[in-house]
Amino acid sequence: MLTDISVVPVEAVLLGHLVLVCIASVLSFAVTQVLKPFIFKTCNEKANAVIRLVAVFVGGFVGWSLSYDVLDLWLGASAGALNALIVKVLKKKVLIVSGVIPTESKKEPNDERL
């Protein structure tokens, strides 16, 4: 019957999902950092893609294992993907600031319509 339905406040659900995304992101980063040397040894050409794929899979697994819900699997996978993207962008910015990678000069496009 309908008397068995319990009402959960929306704030509690959102807070639970926020905590799940944070946990999935941190664990995805940690596991990826642990597995990174092994990935570089085994996958020479595609190592960066494999590292990002591992981050997404670990995030998805962590999200799913916390609640056994498909929505949390997708939230965890998106946390792993976001984690991989943020690490990539920050790493590139640090390398540019430190001078390892030269900055890209902005070229003016040639407009030959004149």
Residue pairs with C-beta under 8 A, 6 or more apart in sequence:
17 71
17 72
17 75
20 63
20 66
20 67
20 72
20 75
20 76
21 63
21 75
21 76
21 78
21 79
22 79
23 62
23 66
24 58
24 59
24 60
24 62
24 63
24 66
24 75
24 76
24 79
24 80
25 59
25 79
25 80
25 82
25 83
27 58
27 59
27 62
28 55
28 56
28 58
28 59
28 62
28 76
28 79
28 80
28 83
28 84
29 55
29 83
29 87
31 54
31 58
32 51
32 54
32 55
32 58
32 83
32 84
35 51
35 54
36 51
39 47
39 50
39 51
39 54
40 47
43 50
51 84
52 81
52 84
52 88
55 80
55 81
55 83
55 84
56 77
56 80
56 81
56 84
57 77
57 80
58 80
59 76
59 77
59 78
59 79
59 80
59 81
59 83
60 73
60 74
60 76
60 77
60 80
61 73
61 76
62 76
63 72
63 73
63 74
63 75
63 76
63 77
63 79
64 70
64 72
64 73
64 76
66 72
66 76
92 101
95 101
96 102
96 103
